């Protein structure tokens, strides 16, 4: 019965994710159409009426925005079908297609997001556990200070300060670009520092709640070793809220890298989105928003699947 309930829950989550992606595609389509005719950016002032109509027919602009039936005879229907095939048309500011640009920049964004995620986990989680075990001690106060600084420093300011100190003054790492492994350090810290603080606070709160529970007191009374109490009993039962946030964190790190990539000139999708915005390259922006949204929803769906393996007491109903 539990397995059937889990499958129903995941099916509902999948349908909800697809519906969310459909709503996002509609918003992206309306915002792009409301910003003006893309032919005014693609053609110069000397284009005649024939060229204007020819480009409009090629882009499907000669069709109505919406048609009740068949839906693929409308501009939105064409956009939705092409988006499902990852075909977002040609970029305005580049001779290549939007899909080619996205596939070229996607690995850099994934690598940076994964590096920042690992940094936020290996710093935030142990610090949160230590802070909960050493409650009201100097370690706890240091953890609170890290959380305060991490959630109060703007990412762009932190990135600039890191470049000034470690790249320009000490010359330990390159100031920008994607080169050797050391070029990941400053962008990953800039992107992941906020989530270090958030993970630390969430782990600390969850661990304090679990450590004060009756079954932890019973385990200690039975003589279970302190490491087993912390790692086997307390941490595993405290992982559900942090796991939810970690899934959201990974999605945000990958999809919210615009500031870090712009500061460090990291050749990823964030920098591509910023460049497309400056150049009014709306097809590229449409493609990036759709890809970011799809990645974010997929990551959150995978987190739902992981729940059952972290805590078998969960019931899906």
N, C-alpha and C positions, 0 to 999 in steps of 0.2 A: 504493500500500500504506500509505503514511504517513497519507493522508487517511482510509482505512478504519479504521486503528488509532486515530486521533483520535476518530472517531465512536463507536467501541466504548467508548473510555475515557469520553467524555462521557455516553454512555448509562448506563454503570455508575455514574458520579457522580450522574446524575439519579435513578436508582433508589435509590441510597444516601441521597440527600437526602430523597426522598419517604418512605423507611422511617424516617429519623430524625425527620421531622415527625410521622409516625404514632406513634412511641414518645413524643414530647413530648406529643401530644394525649392519649394514654392516661394519662401521668403527671399532666397538668393535670386531667383528668377525675377520677382517683382522689383527688387532693389536695382538689379542691373537694367531692367527695362525702364524703370522710373528715372534713371540717371541720364537718359538721353539715347539718341540713336547712335549705335556704334559705327555707322558708316561715316559720321562726321569726323571720327578719329582715323579711320582707315583710308579715307579719300582726301585728296587735297582740294583746294578751292577751285581748281580748274576742271574738276570732274564734271562731265555732262550728265544729262538725264539718263542716257542709256547705261552708262557705267553705274550710276546710282541704283537703277532698277536691277541691273545684273548682279551687283553685290548683294542687294536686298533679297533677291530670289535664292542666291547661294546660301545665305544665312537663314533663310526661312522667314524673313521679315515681311514677306508679302502675304503671310497667313495671319489669321486672327490670333489673339493671345490665347483664348480658350475656346474649345468646341466641345459640346456635350458628347457627341458621338459622330464619327470615331475620334477618340481623344488624340490620336497620333497625327491628326490633320491640323493641330494647333501648334503655336510656337512653344508652349509649355510642354506639350506632349513630345515634340521633337527633342527639346532640351532634356526631358526626363529619360527618354530612351537612350539618347547619346550618353548621358551621365551614367546610366547603368552599365554601359560598355566602356566607361572611363574615356569617352571621347568628348572633350570640351572645346573642340575647334582649334583654330589657329590663334596664336598670341598676336597681339597688336604690335608690341614692342620688340618682337623677335621673329625671325623667319621660321622657326620651328613650331610644332604644335604644342598646345598646353600640356598634353600628356607626356610628351618627350621632356619638357622642362621639369615637370613634377617628378618623373622617374629619375632624372639626373640629380635632382636636389634631395630627394627623399632619403637616401642612405645617410647623408650628413646629418639631417635632422634626427633620424632614428638613433644614430650613434651618440649624438649629443644628449638627447633625452634619456637614453639608457645610462650614460655616464652620470648624469645629474641624479637619476633615480637611485643608482647604486650608492652614490655619495650621500644622498639623503637618508638611505637606510642604514648604512654602516656607521654613520655618525648619530643620527637621531634615535634609532632603536636602542643601542647600548646605553646612550646617555639617559634615555627615558627610564630604562630598567634600573640603572644605577641610582637615578634620582629618587625612584620609588622605594628602593631598598634602603637608601641612606636619607630617609625623610628628615627635613629640617636641619640637615648637616651642611657643611661647606660644599659638598658635591651637589646637593639639592639646590643650593643657592646659585652655583655656577650653571647648572642646567636651566634654572629660571632666567638667568642673565642671557644665556644663549637663545632661549626662546623669545625673550623680549627684543634682543637685537635682530634676530632673524625675521621677525614679523613687523619690524618698524623701519628697516632700511629699504629704500626703493631699489629694485634690481638694477636700473640704469646707473644710479649713483654708486652702488656697490661695484659694478663692473668697471666703471671709470677709475675708482679708487684702487682696485686690484691691478689694473693696467699701470697706473702711475707708480704704485709701490713695487710690484714684483716684476713687471716687464720693463719699465723705463729706468727705475732707480737701481734695482738690484740686477736686472737683466737675467733673471733665472728662467723665464719662459717667454715665448714670442707674444707680442702684444695683440696680434690679430691673425686671422686666417686659419686654415685647417692643414697642418703640416704633419709633424711627428706626434707621438703620444703626448708630449708635454703641452701641446697646443690645446688639449682638451681640458686642462686643469682649471684655468680661470673661467672659461664659459660654463663648465659644469658646476663650479662653486657658485657662480652668479645665478645660474638657473635653479640650482637645488637648495640654496641656503634657506629660503623661506620654508621649504618643506622639511628641512632638518628641524627647524623650530616646531613646526606643526606636528611632525611625527613624534618628537620628544614629548610634547605636552599631552598628546593623545595616548601614547604608551604609558606615561606616568600616571595619568588619571585612571586608565583601565587597570593597570597593575595595582594601584592603591585600593581600588574597589575589590579586586579579587583577593588580595592579600588579607583583607579584613573579613573575608567570608568564613563561614563555619567549617567548610570542608578543608580549607587550608590549615585552620587551627587543629582540626582532627588529624591531618597528615603529620603535622609537627608533633602532636602528642603521641602518635604511634612510633615516632623515632625515625621518620623518613629524613634522609639527608637534606640539608639546605639546598644544594644544587638541584636535586630532584624536585623539591618543592617549587623552586623558582622556574626551572626550565620545562618540567614535565606537566606540573599541575597548574601553576599560576599563569605562565606565559601563554600556554596553549588556549586556556579559557579566556584570556584577555585579548586574544588576537582578532576577534570578529570586528569590533569597531575600527581598529587600526587597518585591518585588511581592506575594509570598504574604502577608507581614505587613501590607502596605498594604491588601489586600483584607479581612483580618481586622480591621484597624484601623477601616476604614469601617463594617463591621458593628458593631463594639463601640461606636463613637462614636454610632451611631444608636440602638442598643438599650441602651446603658449610660449613658444620660443622666439617670438618676433623681437622682443627687446634685447635678449642676449645675443641673438644672431646679428642684429643691427649694430650693437655696440662693438662686437668683436669681428664684424665682417665675416661671419661664418657662412659658408656657401650652402645654406639649407633652404627649406621652404619658408621659414620666417623672413629671411632676407629677401627671398623672391617675392613674397607677399608685399613687403614694404616697397620694393622697387616697382612692382606692378601698380601699387596705389599711387605712387608719385607720378608714374607715367600714364595713369588712367587706363591701364590694361585690364579691362573688366573681365574678359574671358579667362585670363589667368587667375584673377581673384576668385571667380566663380569656381574654377577647378580646385584651387587650394582650399577654399571653405568646405566644399563637398568632401574632399579627401580627409581633411582634419575632422570633420563631423563623423564620417564613417569610422575612422580610427578610434575616436573617443567612444563611440557607442559599442564597438567591438570589444574594446578593453573592459568596459563596464559589464558587458555580457559575460565575458570570461571570469570576472570576479564573482559573479553570481554562481557560476559553476563550481568555483573553488570553495564556496561556503560549506558544502556537504563534506568535503574532505578535511576541512579544518576542525569542524565541530559536528559530530554525528547526531547531536541532540536536536539539531535544527529540524523543524517540521515545515514543509511547504504546503500551504493551504490557501 
